[in-house]
Amino acid sequence: MGTEDIEIESRNLNLWYGDTQALKDISIPIQKNMVTALIGPSGCGKSTFIRCINRMNDLIKGCRITGKVLFEGSDVYENDVDVVVLRKKIGMVFQKPNPFPMSIYDNIAYGPRIHGTQTKRELDKVVEDSLKAAALWDEVGDLLDKPALDLSGGQQQRLCIARTLAVKPDVILFDEPCSALDPISTARIEDLIAELKHDYTIIIVTHNMQQAARVSDRTAFFLLGEMIEFGDTKQIFERPVEKSTENYITGRFG
Amino acid sequence: MIRQTRERIIEALLFASAVTAVVIVLLIMVFLFKEGAPFLLKFGIHAFCLGMEWNPIAMDGEPSYGIFPMIVGSVYIAAGSLVLAVPLGISCAIFLVEIAPPWAAAIIRRGIELLVGIPSVVLGFFGLVLLVPLIRDSFGGFGFSILAGSIILAIMALPHIISISADAITAVPETYKQASLALGATRWHTIRNVILPAARSGIVAAVILGMGNSIGETMAVLMVTGNSPILPEPLYDVLDPVRTMTANIVIEMNYAAPGDHRQALFATGIVLFVMVAILNAISHRALKSRMGEGR
């Protein structure tokens, strides 16, 4: 492992849904301005893990957590943590594109409005900048008043990315962002992620191993709630240490 | 062969049951219009609906059949009940769906079901012995009033408004909520800016349906509104008694002699029927447009 800045670090993180343990003793350091991919078969806990980082698991009844998730040096599960501030700094893009049933403009402006940007001029600028950063401005720049739900699936997902960028986070969590998209839209999102990592720390959960290999710098392999292996993406895909990692990436199960 | 015959018979029976419902509605309509329409045409729709005086048994001179005060009475009480029931009902629906822990939601739902089960005459009785004296003592006037009618109707409309709004709120995709929270919105901000707008058409439908029910309600209202077929004076005085169209029919049907008087009551029924049908159509529209949004 390099000595780069560590932005997020989970330490001995355990999580239970009721009596079922979904995460077992997960410790991963996430480097700043890098793309970290989480791979593994369905139900292995990778989505659950990223939902711990911005505390989206708080919404689930019966969910219990031990251990720490350090963000900028302090535990996000401390009592005095303001989740509003936390989620502003750690944005999230979901599996299925989920724009609000509002205009494109209002979708992007939704976050900034929450966090105190009110004037029309400021909002206009945030909307334009975010859409440009999400490589969507050329397609929808003239259609800002149109309903977001009229866009194609790929455009909707880039809109959701733009919406996340609009609140100026430090970290973006991608939860299988391409699983509902066609190959061309997927390629555009991957290009976008490569672009965004210059300014953001990115964690991406994916089912698609080629995708992990293409976009990420680091990869963690999850299996049945445990993190089996973590390292440079190249190493994980070319010389995995663990047998189960090798079996998974060579397609023997999954 | 026997199996096929049996199949056909069952289908025919089911078809017959479905047709029965429609036929009954049609027959009621035909009857209503047959009894009321000739009078309506003779007396004039305009004169009937906008006439200010209701005096069917005139001792001296021409009887008059103006139901405008009763239309106003019905609309007034229905609107008043909505003013009370809508904010309360929507707040309760939000609490039920978004905030209440399961055990509290279960208790509230049970309570709402009970409320539906109370016969309207019992509510009317409750209004008569409790509400009317309370209003008389607190605000003056007779006690029998628009206010009393509105409160009783609000209690009756509440469970319907709550359950339809709660359905509409439940139908808002979870993903909207997650997206909003993930952007750093608070729960209340999410409810107000994402969930309620997305559920809007369902809530509107609930309100209009509630209005339709309220206008059609009879017994409870009859018992607490004082039943005087004149406009409130001044018009905004909610402590004045009024008579609704439904009450008009119930009160006078007993002694209305066959002829104009009786037919005028049927004509009142036609006006009521048309108003409720329009409200139902609007609420149906609103519900349908919600389906269209769910892409």
Interface residues (C-beta under 8 A of the other chain):
Chain A: N54 M56 L59 V83 V84 V85 L86 R87 K88 G91 M92 F94 K96 N98 P99 F100 P101 M102 Y110 G111 I114 H115 L149 C160 R163 T164 V167
Chain B: P173 T175 Y176 Q178 A179 S180 L181 A182 L183 G184 A185 T186 H189 N193 V194 P197 A198 E293 R295
